[in-house]
Amino acid sequence: MGTLTQNLADLKAFVHAGVIYAETNGLDKTLQDISQKNTALRKGDSYIYAYNYQGTCVAHGNFPEILLGKNFFQYKDQYGNQIVKMMIDIAKNGGGFAGYYFLHPEETDTQKQGDFKLVYVEPIPGTTIFLACDSWN
């Protein structure tokens, strides 16, 4: 595992590459490619996902069959932070980093508290959609 500074730089570069991909290849192809999992929009275990500004998941690089089309605007972490709303606010302000708590999908102890995740969010210019990638820390 790299340093926090390197992790932040990697997240930002990865998401920004996704935005460039969208500008080059078009929004529809980008959203489709994100959800197909085996594309340039994956890097090892890292994947990009996309939400619209209403809070609906429009592409997901890991769990498209579960998350696509569902609205998570009101979803809160264990501390009451509205995760997707927070990402929307960041995207509307040009993008940036945030943190939140989330139970790891492989965790079997449902009483366990969520782990901290860093996320980088960047809007796709000319749309009401943002791309994001997060990392367990």
C-alpha positions as CSV (number, residue, x, y, z in Angstrom):
1,M,0.0,0.0,0.0
2,G,1.3,3.4,-1.0
3,T,1.3,6.6,1.0
4,L,-1.9,8.6,1.5
5,T,-0.6,11.3,-0.9
6,Q,0.0,8.7,-3.6
7,N,-3.4,7.1,-3.0
8,L,-5.1,10.5,-3.4
9,A,-3.1,11.2,-6.6
10,D,-4.0,7.8,-8.0
11,L,-7.7,8.2,-7.3
12,K,-7.8,11.6,-8.9
13,A,-5.8,10.5,-12.0
14,F,-8.0,7.4,-12.5
15,V,-11.3,9.3,-12.3
16,H,-10.0,12.1,-14.4
17,A,-9.0,9.5,-17.1
18,G,-12.6,8.3,-17.0
19,V,-13.8,11.8,-17.6
20,I,-11.4,12.1,-20.6
21,Y,-12.7,8.8,-21.8
22,A,-16.3,10.1,-21.6
23,E,-15.4,13.3,-23.5
24,T,-13.6,11.2,-26.2
25,N,-16.0,8.2,-26.5
26,G,-19.3,9.7,-25.5
27,L,-21.4,9.4,-22.4
28,D,-23.5,6.4,-23.5
29,K,-20.4,4.3,-24.4
30,T,-18.7,5.3,-21.2
31,L,-21.5,4.3,-19.0
32,Q,-21.9,1.0,-20.8
33,D,-18.2,0.3,-20.6
34,I,-18.0,1.1,-16.9
35,S,-20.7,-1.5,-16.1
36,Q,-19.1,-4.2,-18.4
37,K,-16.2,-4.4,-15.9
38,N,-13.5,-5.5,-18.3
39,T,-12.5,-2.1,-19.8
40,A,-10.0,0.6,-19.6
41,L,-12.1,2.0,-16.7
42,R,-10.8,-0.6,-14.3
43,K,-7.4,-0.7,-12.6
44,G,-6.8,-3.9,-10.6
45,D,-9.4,-3.9,-7.9
46,S,-10.3,-0.3,-8.5
47,Y,-13.3,0.6,-10.6
48,I,-15.3,3.7,-11.6
49,Y,-18.9,4.3,-10.9
50,A,-21.3,7.0,-12.0
51,Y,-24.4,8.7,-10.6
52,N,-26.6,11.4,-11.9
53,Y,-27.4,14.6,-9.9
54,Q,-30.7,13.1,-8.7
55,G,-28.7,10.3,-6.9
56,T,-29.4,7.4,-9.2
57,C,-26.6,5.0,-10.1
58,V,-26.2,5.1,-13.9
59,A,-23.1,2.9,-14.1
60,H,-21.1,0.7,-11.7
61,G,-17.9,-1.1,-12.3
62,N,-18.3,-3.7,-9.7
63,F,-22.0,-4.4,-8.9
64,P,-24.0,-3.1,-11.9
65,E,-26.6,-6.0,-11.6
66,I,-27.4,-4.8,-8.0
67,L,-27.0,-1.0,-8.2
68,L,-28.0,0.3,-11.7
69,G,-31.1,2.3,-11.7
70,K,-31.4,2.6,-7.9
71,N,-31.5,5.9,-6.2
72,F,-29.2,6.5,-3.2
73,F,-29.7,10.2,-2.6
74,Q,-30.9,9.6,0.9
75,Y,-28.4,6.8,1.8
76,K,-26.5,7.6,5.0
77,D,-23.4,6.1,6.5
78,Q,-23.2,5.2,10.2
79,Y,-22.6,8.9,11.2
80,G,-25.6,10.2,9.2
81,N,-23.6,11.5,6.3
82,Q,-25.6,11.4,3.0
83,I,-22.9,9.8,0.9
84,V,-24.3,10.2,-2.6
85,K,-25.7,13.7,-1.8
86,M,-22.2,14.7,-0.6
87,M,-20.7,13.4,-3.8
88,I,-23.3,15.3,-5.9
89,D,-22.5,18.6,-4.0
90,I,-18.8,18.0,-4.7
91,A,-19.4,17.3,-8.4
92,K,-21.5,20.4,-8.7
93,N,-18.6,22.4,-7.3
94,G,-16.1,21.0,-9.9
95,G,-15.0,17.8,-8.1
96,G,-12.8,16.8,-5.2
97,F,-12.3,14.4,-2.4
98,A,-14.4,13.3,0.5
99,G,-14.5,10.5,3.1
100,Y,-17.3,8.3,4.5
101,Y,-17.9,5.0,6.3
102,F,-19.1,1.9,4.5
103,L,-19.4,-1.8,5.5
104,H,-17.1,-3.8,3.2
105,P,-19.2,-6.0,0.9
106,E,-17.3,-9.1,2.0
107,E,-17.9,-8.4,5.7
108,T,-20.2,-11.1,7.2
109,D,-20.6,-9.5,10.6
110,T,-23.6,-7.2,10.2
111,Q,-23.0,-5.6,13.6
112,K,-19.6,-4.4,12.5
113,Q,-19.1,-0.6,12.0
114,G,-18.2,0.5,8.5
115,D,-14.6,1.2,7.4
116,F,-13.4,4.6,6.2
117,K,-13.3,5.1,2.5
118,L,-11.8,8.0,0.5
119,V,-13.6,9.0,-2.7
120,Y,-12.7,11.3,-5.6
121,V,-15.5,12.7,-7.5
122,E,-15.4,14.6,-10.9
123,P,-18.3,15.8,-13.0
124,I,-18.5,15.0,-16.7
125,P,-18.7,18.4,-18.3
126,G,-21.9,19.3,-20.1
127,T,-23.9,16.6,-18.2
128,T,-25.5,16.1,-14.8
129,I,-23.5,13.0,-14.2
130,F,-20.3,12.5,-12.2
131,L,-17.7,9.7,-12.1
132,A,-16.1,8.5,-8.8
133,C,-13.7,6.0,-7.4
134,D,-13.0,5.2,-3.8
135,S,-10.5,3.4,-1.8
136,W,-10.5,1.6,1.6
137,N,-8.2,3.2,4.1
